[in-house]
């Protein structure tokens, strides 16, 4: 589970701007899924991402599951 302040449907996330979780996630095993729990009010059209930022595999809200790009770069649609 990966915390965040805001997310988008691609699995983009923003935290508190220090990059701590991105650094931590870089060292995760390749098979480890990156999943974030959020409320729908934390979802934005697009979170600006930089080269070091890591996309989530899934963002789960009270309304739907967003299938993110993940670190493999394969995007999918949100499911209700």
C-alpha positions in Angstrom: 0.0 0.0 0.0 1.4 3.4 -1.0 0.1 6.6 0.6 -0.5 9.8 -1.3 -2.2 13.1 -1.2 -3.6 13.0 -4.8 -3.8 10.5 -7.7 -4.9 10.3 -11.3 -6.4 7.5 -13.4 -3.0 6.6 -14.8 -1.8 5.8 -11.4 0.1 9.0 -11.0 0.5 10.1 -7.4 1.6 13.1 -5.4 2.7 13.0 -1.8 4.3 15.8 0.2 6.9 16.6 -2.4 10.1 15.1 -1.0 10.3 12.0 -3.1 10.7 9.6 -0.1 8.3 7.0 -1.3 9.6 7.1 -4.9 13.1 6.4 -3.5 11.7 3.5 -1.4 9.7 2.0 -4.3 12.7 2.0 -6.6 14.1 -0.8 -4.3 11.0 -2.9 -4.3 11.0 -6.4 -5.9 9.8 -6.3 -9.5 6.8 -8.5 -8.7 5.6 -6.2 -5.9 2.3 -4.5 -6.9 2.0 -0.8 -6.1 -1.5 -0.2 -4.8 -2.9 3.0 -3.3 -6.1 3.5 -1.3 -7.8 6.8 -1.8 -11.1 8.6 -1.7 -12.7 9.7 -5.0 -12.2 13.3 -3.9 -8.4 12.7 -4.1 -8.6 11.9 -7.8 -7.5 14.5 -10.3 -7.5 14.7 -14.1 -3.7 14.6 -14.2 -1.0 14.6 -11.7 2.2 16.1 -13.1 4.9 13.4 -13.1 8.7 13.7 -13.4 11.2 11.1 -14.6 11.9 9.8 -11.1 8.1 9.5 -10.2 6.6 6.0 -10.1 3.1 5.2 -11.3 0.8 3.0 -9.2 -0.4 -0.4 -10.6 -3.9 0.3 -9.0 -5.6 3.1 -7.2 -8.6 1.9 -5.2 -11.4 4.3 -4.2 -14.8 3.9 -2.7 -16.3 4.0 -6.3 -13.9 2.2 -8.5 -10.6 0.6 -9.1 -8.2 2.5 -11.5 -5.8 0.2 -13.3 -2.7 2.4 -13.4 0.3 2.4 -15.8 2.5 0.9 -13.1 6.2 0.7 -13.5 5.9 -1.3 -16.7 4.2 1.6 -18.5 1.1 -0.4 -19.5 -2.0 1.7 -19.0 -5.6 0.3 -18.8 -9.1 1.7 -18.2 -10.7 2.2 -14.8 -13.2 -0.4 -13.8 -16.4 0.3 -11.9 
